[in-house]
Amino acid sequence: MEIASAPISSCSKEHQKIYQHWFSLADSDRDGRLTGNDATNFFAASKLSRPELKQVWAIADSKRQGFLGFKEFITAMQLISLAQAGNDLTTYLKSAAELEAIEPPLMEGLDALIANVKSLAIYSESEVNGTAQLQSLPSAQKFSSKSAKKVVSLTMVTSIIDGLKRLYIEKLKPLEVTYRFNDFVSPFLTNSDFDAKPMVMLLGQYSTGKTTFIKHLLKCNYPGAHIGPEPTTDRFVVVMSGPDERSIPGNTIAVQADMPFSGLTKFSGAFLSKFECSQMQHPLLEHITFVDTPGVLSGEKQRTQRSYDFTGVISWFAAKCDLILLLFDPHKLDISDEFKRVITSLRGHDDKIRVVLNKADQVDTQQLMRVYGALMWSLGKVLNTPEVVRVYIGSFNDKPVNEGAVGPIGKELFEKEQDDLLIDLMDIPKKACDRRINEFVKRARAAKIHAYLISHLKKEMPAMMGKAKAQQRLVDKLEDEFAKVQREFHLPGGDFPDVEHFREVLSGYSIDKFEKLKPKLVQAVDDMLGYDIPELLKNFRNPYQ
């Protein structure tokens, strides 16, 4: 998991001229960004092994952009020079003064490599209308003569994430804007939504060990953390990497363009006053962001004492997260009505849910068997799925396992379960790219269905008289209208939005003001799903692999 941070790029003016010349030679697209293929071709002249070059790339591209700018290129060159001298890159960091003294690396056969790069550029230009194009997703769309489908060739794209950004802006967002998808389903995406690190959200009743779990992984407390038997965490806390240890208030973090939390402004100031970001330097946080949540209360206290839509906030975070951990205490297995509503709000994200039976060493082996059975029975009623959810058993804190209660067999079980969960967590960055694609495709399908629904309702409105009555009739019988759209366009019923939520939002609009169906916008999304995204996956690799 631990990867060294990229050193600060610093070099003498003489070396900078050399690096500038090399960078211009390596940058085949002349766009100021060195892609993976360009770097592979150029770095090969260093004669380092492939694992060493992969390590150089991982450290230099610390932001996971999928490309190197000029500063990152200098860092890569310095790392190559250090590796050629036999230094270990995972632990080797230099001050700015020392970096200036590092000589440029030895690049054998550079002249032949430059000639090869030039010939590739000429070949690419001469074959731009043939079959020998270099990997590309161009913003200027080109079409295949063999197919009526619009196949977007992706130029100026440096990674899968970069490609998804462009596809969203060019193809999906126009559909969302036209039919107000942001008001009904989800706010528009920003660059920060694509670039954000993978997130893990912890849910559970109070004193089930959510904050202690994060402390256990970080081996220290995060800024502002409070741990106790009473409900100590009274707010949503995002624990993420930062230059220093500090806590940032919710109103501030929600308006920062480089943070993926702007969508939380819809929950009003009452929520933002109970939201904060805790930043600190930590190697694990370089790859994963944690979301610590308030303990779920029992009875009606949650409804009457919370001044914001708690379930709505959970649902918002669930859509953004890569993993959702439900924590249970052996002595608190009852699932209250409010906890049931929270778990229900996770519907559609079932593949992200993992269950953790924490503090399991507080009961003996016989009791643990009964506790596990009771937990599975309770979850079966709430999750309402035939598949058995994955449950991790352990005691996730800094104290040694109470072997006197569970015995040597129980201790061995806990250690294996804890190792499995840690492996699951460590796999998150590798799976983050696939998760982004999965969420993007789900969003595109939801946007299509939303467009069909809105345009259908518009079509059902009269041209002149009786608009108010017609709208009320459509709102009252929304289930029937959903069924009509499903039959007309042969859509899966499971992809349709929640009827009650849709009805609630629809009541604030005049259906007559909506747009009619625009087939070109829908076709653009179909082409994106059928051709552009598969082409993107074919030409680019997961940046974490």
C-alpha positions, 0 to 999 in steps of 0.5 A: 500500500505504501508508495513514496510521495513524489519529490518536489521537482527542482533542478538547475537551469542547465538541467531544465533546458535538457529536460525541456528538450527531452520532454518536447521530443517525448510528447508526440501529441505536442499537448504538454502531457506525456501519456503512458505510451509516450513515457514507455517509449522514451523511458526505455532508453534508460535501460531500467527494468519494467518494474523499476519504470512502473515504480517511477511512473507511480511515484511521478504520477502521484495524483493519478492523472494518467499523464505527466506534465513537465514538472512530473517529467522532471521528477521522473527523470530524477527518479530514473537517475537515482535508480540507475545509481542503485537507490531504493525509490520507495524510501529515497526522498531528497531535499530541493537543494539535493535534487538540483545536484542530481545529474540527468540520467543516462539515456542510451540510444536516444537518437534512434528513439527520437527517429522512431518517435518522429516516424510514428508521428508521420505514420499516424498523420498519414493514416488518420483516415485509415486503420492505423490511428494511434489510440485516441478519443478525439473531441472532433468526432469521426465516424466509421464508414462501415457503420451508421453508429457514431464512433468517437475517436478519442484524441487528447485523452490520456487515461480512462478517467480523462476519457470519461470526463470528455464523454460526460461533457460531450454526450451525457451532460447535454441529456441531463441538462435538457431533462433536469436530471440534476433536480430529480436524481443526482447533481451534475458531475464536476472534474473533482468527482472524477479525480477524487480518491476512492471513499469508504463509508462506515455506518452503524449505531453509536458505540459500534467502533466506527471511529476506532476502526479508522484509528485502527487502520491509521494507527493514530487518531485523525484531527477532531476524533472523539471516542467513547461509549456515548454517541461521540461522533455527532457529525459527518467527518471526511478523513482525507490526505492533506498537507497538514493536520487540520479540520475544515468546516463543512460550508468551506469544504462544500464550495471548494472546486477541487473537492467532490462535495459541492452536491452536499449544498442541497442539504442546506446549512443545517447539514453543513454545520454538522459536516467537516473535513479532517486532513492529515498526512498519512500514506494510507490516505494517499489512496483512500478517503474515509467517511465517519458518520454519526451513530444511527439512533433508535426510536423517533429521536433521529427524526425529531432531533436531527435538523437535516435529511440524514437518510438523504445524506447517507444515500448521497455518500453511498453513490460516491463511495467505493465501499460501505461498511456496516458495523455491528456490536454483539450486544446491539444487534437490533436494527431500529426503524431508522437504521432500517431506513438507512440500509434501505437507502443503500439499495442499488449499491448492494455490491459495495456493502460489507458487514463487520461484526466488531468487538466479537471478542467480548463474547465467548465462542458459543455466544458468538455462534448465536450472535452471528446467526441472529445477525444474519437473520436480521440482515436477511429481513432488511436487505431483502436479497437471497444472497448472503452478505459478506460478514467479517468477524473481529475486534478492530481496535489496538487492543489484543484479542481477548483469547480468554473469551474466544479461545485459541481457535477464535483468535485464529479466526479473528486474525484471518477475518481481519486480514481478509477485510484489510485485503478488501480495503487494499484492493479498493484503489485497484478497483476504483477505476472499474468502479468509476466506469460502473457508476458512470454507466449506471448514471447514463442508463438512469439519465436515459430512463429519466429522459424517457419519463419526462418526455412521456409526461410532456407528451401526455399534457394537453396543448391548450386547456385543462393543463392543471387537471392533467398534471394532477392526474399524471402525478396521482397515477405515476406508477401507471405512467412508469409502466407505459414507458417501460413497455414502450421502450422495453426498459428493465423495471429495476432501473426506474427511479423511486416513484414516491421521490419522483412524485415529490420532485415532480410536484414542484414543476410544471410538466408543460414546460419540459422538453419533448423527446430528442432522439439525437441526445438519446442516440448519443448516449447509446453510442457512448455506451455501445462504442466509445466506452468499450473503445476507451477500455480497449486503448487504456489500462487501469492507472492503478495496475 
